[in-house]
Amino acid sequence: MPETSHTPRDLPPAAPPRLRARLASGLRGVALDTRPLAVPVFRRLLIGQGAAYVGTMVTGVTIPVQVYALTRSSLAVGMTGLAGLVPLVVFGLYGGAIADRFDRRALYLASASVTWAVTLALLFQALADLRSVPLVLALVAVQAGSFAVSSAARGAIIPRIVPTPLIPAANTLYFTVGNVGQVAGPLVAGVLISLPNGYCWAYGADAVLFSVLLYSALRLPSIMPTGAGGGAGGLRSVFDGLRFIAAAPVLWMSFAVDIAAMTLAMPTALFPAAAHLRYGGGVGLLHSSIAIGSVAAGLFSGWIGRVRRQGRALAVAVTAWAAAIALAGTVHQLLAAAVLLAAAGAADLVSAVYRETILQTYAPDAMRGRLQGVFTVVVAGGPRLGDLRAGAMASATGLGVAWTGSALLCMVVVIAGALLVRPFWRYTATPAQSQSATSPEAAHQQ
């Protein structure tokens, strides 16, 4: 039988056709599902977001390194998370309400432009050698607000440009590309920061890469919210979204386990101190390791869309994340820590896909912006609280308790919560539960 492009090349030519077809089908079943790339508008959005992720991670590593260099304080590094928390909450919630009333493409483009302007301001303060931590924190706050609005809009856009059955695959592609950026970004940051005027090079690289996202946003079609739910405005609209979540244990528990994971088991604020005191360097590798594991998991993620007990799978994935983080905090060899952080990243990719998919398919389109705003607050605000918690604990108790002890507590909280909230633990995704319909913007848009 002639060999096709889907046939494993290491099989002997005499292998039975049925066996060859079965193995080929099995490989396709676990490999990354790329079918959403057939939608041109999603493909452009993915490329733009991928480039922006690299730049964003370069800045994300550079800011704490710059602050630590100026202060030599893990608590000050943790304050970078606190600085963005209030804008993230306010603009995440209200930005989601705006996304349910107005053109999501216009909102996405405007908020992304503000993020780009903040990157240029970070570049200016580095060029001018202002050495002002309060200025950096203020820019972080503005950046967090604009990021919250753009994330709420983008999350509500994806279900409108991708057919409903492909939403898990689209989210997996999105998170995998993002994690590639999280691998490349810290490594690029490590190289650029080491150069003369390294902070300038790092912030400049982010500004260039982020311009690719602006182009992809310009090419999006107009995407107005559908349904009567988008008509309410102001705080009432925000409260409507919060009430919807409060009445749905599956949704609020999916948020709760993520808050636990990010606040209790997120060690990134400890990386500068750990690299300096424990490993003798390697801050870029520590930041990249989690993303490396996520990328590896994404490449073999074809099975994710076939799992129906998504609540249970989410709880297991978050527990695995916390366990790997806890172990990573006990080792004193950089390579061993990197391997364990990579295992945590693999679990994080799985949990991220299920969180996003549950939200996008559980919510009607008229409320997706608001719910996506809450999602943004949880997903992006959790790590900021985690940075503050880790920095404060490290200053009070030392690196080990702040890293490993807190991650062990996370495991207990997630397991107990998932078992107690039975609707979440028993949640099974079925076509009938998906309230999103394939829109006119989806499939084969040019």
C-alpha positions in Angstrom: 0.0 0.0 0.0 1.5 3.4 -0.9 2.6 5.4 2.1 0.6 8.6 2.8 1.6 11.7 4.6 -0.3 10.4 7.7 1.4 7.0 7.8 4.1 6.5 10.4 7.4 6.1 8.5 9.0 3.8 11.0 6.6 0.9 10.2 7.9 -1.9 8.0 6.4 -1.8 4.5 4.8 -5.2 5.1 2.7 -3.9 8.0 -1.0 -4.8 7.5 -3.0 -2.0 6.0 -5.5 -2.0 8.9 -2.7 -1.8 11.5 -1.1 1.1 9.7 -4.4 2.9 9.4 -5.2 2.3 13.1 -1.8 3.6 14.2 -2.0 6.6 12.0 -5.5 7.4 13.4 -4.1 7.0 16.9 -1.3 9.5 16.2 -3.8 12.0 14.8 -6.0 11.5 17.9 -3.2 12.7 20.3 -1.6 15.3 18.1 -2.4 19.0 18.3 -5.7 19.6 16.5 -5.0 22.3 13.8 -8.4 22.4 12.1 -9.3 26.0 13.4 -6.4 27.3 11.3 -8.6 26.7 8.3 -10.5 29.9 9.4 -8.3 32.8 8.0 -9.5 35.4 10.5 -8.6 33.1 13.5 -5.3 32.3 11.9 -4.3 35.9 11.6 -5.5 36.6 15.2 -3.4 33.6 16.4 -0.2 34.8 14.6 -0.6 38.3 16.0 -1.3 37.1 19.5 1.7 34.7 19.2 4.1 37.6 18.3 2.6 39.8 21.1 3.1 37.0 23.7 6.8 36.9 23.0 7.1 40.6 23.5 4.8 40.6 26.5 6.9 38.0 28.2 10.1 39.9 27.4 8.5 42.8 29.3 7.0 40.6 31.9 10.5 39.3 32.8 12.2 42.6 32.4 10.0 44.6 34.8 10.6 42.4 37.9 14.3 42.1 37.1 14.6 45.9 36.8 12.6 46.4 40.1 14.7 43.8 41.9 17.9 45.4 40.6 16.8 48.8 41.9 15.5 47.5 45.3 17.0 44.1 46.0 13.6 43.2 47.5 11.3 40.3 46.7 8.5 42.3 48.3 9.0 45.1 45.9 8.8 42.6 43.0 5.6 41.3 44.5 4.3 44.9 44.5 4.4 44.9 40.7 1.6 42.4 40.9 -0.4 44.5 43.4 0.0 47.6 41.2 -1.9 46.0 38.4 -4.6 44.3 40.5 -7.2 47.1 41.0 -7.1 48.2 37.3 -7.3 44.6 36.3 -10.4 44.0 38.4 -12.2 47.3 37.5 -11.4 47.3 33.7 -11.8 43.5 33.4 -15.4 43.6 34.7 -16.4 46.8 33.0 -14.5 46.0 29.8 -16.5 42.8 29.6 -19.7 44.7 29.9 -18.6 47.1 27.1 -17.8 44.0 25.0 -21.4 42.9 25.3 -22.7 46.3 24.0 -20.4 47.5 21.3 -18.2 46.3 18.4 -15.8 43.8 19.9 -13.2 44.3 17.2 -13.1 48.1 17.8 -12.8 47.5 21.6 -10.0 45.0 21.1 -8.1 47.3 18.8 -8.4 50.4 21.0 -7.3 48.6 24.2 -4.4 46.8 22.5 -3.3 50.3 21.2 -3.1 51.5 24.8 -1.0 48.5 25.8 1.4 49.3 23.0 1.6 52.9 24.2 2.5 51.7 27.7 5.3 49.6 26.2 6.7 52.7 24.5 6.6 54.5 27.8 8.5 51.7 29.5 11.1 52.1 26.7 11.3 55.8 27.3 11.9 55.5 31.1 14.7 53.0 30.4 16.3 55.2 27.8 16.1 58.2 30.1 17.5 56.0 33.0 14.9 57.5 35.4 15.3 54.6 37.9 11.9 55.3 39.3 10.1 52.3 40.8 6.8 54.3 41.3 6.8 55.2 37.6 7.3 51.6 36.6 4.4 50.5 39.0 2.2 53.2 37.5 2.9 52.0 34.0 2.2 48.4 35.1 -1.2 49.6 36.4 -2.2 51.2 33.1 -1.0 48.2 31.2 -3.0 45.9 33.4 -6.2 47.9 32.7 -5.8 47.9 29.0 -4.9 44.2 29.0 -8.0 43.4 30.9 -10.3 45.1 28.4 -8.5 43.5 25.4 -8.6 40.0 26.9 -12.4 40.3 27.6 -13.0 41.4 24.0 -10.7 38.7 22.5 -12.2 35.9 24.6 -15.7 36.9 23.4 -14.5 37.1 19.8 -13.1 33.6 19.5 -16.5 31.7 19.7 -17.8 34.0 17.0 -15.0 33.3 14.5 -14.6 29.5 15.1 -17.4 26.9 14.7 -18.6 25.6 18.1 -17.2 22.0 17.7 -13.7 23.5 17.2 -13.7 25.8 20.3 -11.6 23.4 22.4 -9.1 23.0 19.6 -9.0 26.8 19.0 -8.3 27.4 22.7 -5.6 24.7 22.8 -3.9 26.4 19.8 -4.3 29.7 21.4 -2.7 28.6 24.7 0.0 26.6 23.0 1.1 29.6 20.9 1.0 31.7 24.1 3.2 29.2 25.8 5.6 29.2 23.0 5.8 32.9 23.6 6.4 32.2 27.3 9.3 29.9 26.4 10.9 32.3 23.9 10.1 35.5 25.7 12.1 34.9 28.9 15.0 33.4 26.9 15.0 36.5 24.7 14.7 38.7 27.7 17.7 37.0 29.4 19.8 37.8 26.3 18.6 41.3 25.9 18.9 42.3 29.6 22.5 41.1 29.6 23.4 43.6 26.9 24.5 47.2 27.6 21.3 49.2 28.0 19.5 45.9 28.2 16.2 47.2 29.5 16.0 49.5 26.5 16.5 46.5 24.1 13.9 44.4 25.9 11.2 47.0 25.9 12.0 48.0 22.3 11.6 44.3 21.2 8.2 44.2 22.9 7.1 47.3 21.0 8.1 45.9 17.7 6.5 42.5 18.3 3.3 43.9 19.6 2.7 45.8 16.4 2.0 42.5 14.7 -1.0 42.1 17.0 -2.3 45.5 16.1 -2.2 44.5 12.4 -4.2 41.4 13.1 -6.8 43.4 15.1 -7.2 45.8 12.2 -8.0 42.9 9.9 -10.8 41.5 12.1 -14.3 41.9 10.9 -16.8 43.9 12.9 -18.3 41.7 15.6 -21.3 43.0 17.4 -22.8 41.1 20.3 -26.0 39.1 19.6 -29.0 38.7 21.8 -31.0 41.0 24.1 -28.7 40.6 27.1 -26.1 43.0 25.7 -28.5 46.0 26.0 -28.1 46.6 29.7 -25.3 49.1 30.6 -23.2 50.3 33.4 -22.9 48.6 36.8 -26.2 46.8 36.3 -24.7 44.9 33.3 -21.7 43.9 35.4 -23.9 42.6 38.2 -26.0 40.7 35.7 -22.9 38.8 34.7 -21.8 38.2 38.3 -25.3 36.9 39.2 -25.2 34.5 36.2 -21.9 33.1 37.6 -23.2 32.9 41.1 -26.2 30.8 40.0 -23.9 28.3 38.1 -21.7 26.2 40.4 -19.8 24.8 37.4 -18.7 28.4 36.4 -17.8 29.8 39.8 -16.0 26.6 40.9 -13.9 26.7 37.7 -12.9 30.2 38.7 -12.3 29.2 42.3 -9.8 26.4 41.5 -7.9 28.8 39.3 -7.7 31.4 42.0 -6.4 28.8 44.4 -3.8 27.6 41.9 -2.5 31.1 41.1 -2.6 32.7 44.6 -1.3 29.7 46.5 1.0 27.9 44.0 2.4 30.6 41.7 6.1 31.0 42.4 7.2 33.4 39.7 7.8 36.4 42.1 10.3 34.1 43.9 12.3 33.4 40.7 14.7 36.4 40.9 15.6 35.6 44.5 15.8 31.8 43.9 18.1 32.4 40.9 20.3 34.8 43.0 20.4 32.9 46.2 19.9 29.2 45.3 20.8 28.5 41.7 23.5 31.1 41.0 21.5 32.4 38.0 19.0 31.0 35.5 16.0 33.3 36.0 15.2 33.1 32.3 15.1 29.2 32.5 12.9 29.3 35.5 10.4 31.5 33.7 10.6 29.5 30.6 10.3 26.0 32.1 6.6 26.2 32.9 5.8 27.3 29.4 8.1 24.6 27.9 5.9 22.0 29.7 2.8 23.7 28.4 4.0 23.6 24.8 4.9 19.9 25.1 1.5 19.2 26.4 -0.1 21.2 23.6 1.7 19.3 20.9 0.0 16.1 22.2 -3.4 17.6 23.1 -5.7 15.9 20.6 -7.3 14.0 23.4 -8.4 17.1 25.3 -11.5 17.8 23.2 -12.8 14.2 23.7 -12.9 14.5 27.5 -16.5 15.0 28.7 -16.1 15.2 32.5 -14.5 18.5 32.2 -15.0 19.7 35.8 -13.3 16.6 37.2 -10.5 16.9 34.6 -9.9 20.6 35.6 -9.7 19.7 39.3 -7.2 16.9 38.6 -5.1 19.1 36.3 -4.9 21.9 38.9 -4.0 19.4 41.6 -1.2 18.1 39.4 0.0 21.7 38.9 0.3 22.4 42.6 2.0 19.0 43.3 4.7 19.7 40.7 5.2 23.3 42.0 5.6 22.0 45.5 8.3 19.5 44.5 10.1 22.1 42.5 10.4 24.2 45.6 12.3 21.4 47.4 15.2 21.0 45.0 18.4 22.9 44.9 19.6 22.0 41.4 18.5 24.3 38.6 17.9 21.6 36.0 15.7 19.5 38.5 13.6 22.6 39.3 13.2 23.3 35.6 12.0 19.7 34.9 9.4 19.9 37.7 8.3 23.3 36.6 7.8 21.9 33.1 5.6 19.2 34.5 3.6 21.9 36.2 3.3 23.7 32.9 1.9 20.6 31.2 -0.9 20.4 33.8 -1.5 24.1 33.5 -2.1 23.9 29.7 -4.8 21.2 30.3 -6.5 23.2 33.1 -6.4 26.4 31.0 -8.1 24.8 28.0 -10.9 23.4 30.2 -11.5 26.6 32.1 -11.8 28.6 28.9 -13.9 26.0 27.0 -16.3 25.6 29.9 -16.9 29.3 30.0 -17.2 29.9 26.2 -19.6 27.0 25.7 -21.7 27.4 28.9 -22.4 31.1 28.4 -24.8 32.7 25.8 -23.1 35.1 23.4 -25.0 38.1 24.9 -23.1 37.5 28.2 -19.7 36.3 26.9 -18.0 39.6 27.2 -19.0 40.0 30.9 -18.1 36.5 31.8 -14.9 36.7 29.9 -14.1 39.9 31.9 -14.6 37.9 35.1 -12.4 35.2 33.6 -9.7 37.8 32.8 -9.8 39.2 36.4 -9.4 35.7 37.8 -6.8 34.4 35.4 -4.7 37.5 35.3 -5.5 38.8 38.8 -4.8 35.5 40.5 -1.0 35.5 39.6 -0.8 39.1 40.8 -2.2 38.2 44.2 0.1 35.2 44.0 3.1 37.5 43.4 2.2 39.6 46.4 1.5 36.5 48.6 4.8 34.9 47.6 6.9 38.1 48.1 5.4 38.8 51.5 5.7 35.2 52.7 9.3 34.9 51.4 10.2 38.1 53.4 8.5 36.7 56.5 9.2 33.0 56.4 11.8 32.3 53.8 11.8 30.8 50.3 10.9 27.2 51.2 7.6 27.9 53.0 6.6 30.6 50.5 7.1 28.2 47.6 6.4 24.6 48.7 4.3 25.1 51.8 1.8 27.3 50.0 1.6 24.9 47.0 0.7 22.0 49.4 -2.1 24.1 50.8 -3.4 24.6 47.3 -3.7 20.9 46.7 -5.8 20.5 49.9 -8.1 23.4 49.0 -8.7 22.3 45.4 -9.3 18.6 46.2 -11.7 19.5 49.0 -13.6 22.1 47.0 -14.0 20.0 43.9 -15.4 17.1 46.0 -17.8 19.3 47.9 -19.2 21.1 44.9 -20.9 18.1 43.3 -22.3 19.9 40.2 -18.8 20.8 39.3 -17.3 17.4 40.0 -20.1 15.7 38.0 -20.1 18.2 35.1 -20.2 16.5 31.8 -19.9 18.5 28.5 -22.5 17.5 25.9 -23.7 19.1 22.7 -26.9 20.1 24.5 -25.0 22.1 27.1 -23.3 24.2 24.5 -25.2 27.4 24.1 -22.9 28.9 21.5 -23.9 28.6 17.8 -21.7 29.0 14.8 -22.0 32.6 13.7 -22.0 34.3 10.3 -18.4 35.4 11.1 -17.2 31.8 11.5 -15.9 29.4 8.9 -13.9 30.5 6.0 -14.0 34.3 6.6 -11.5 36.1 4.5 
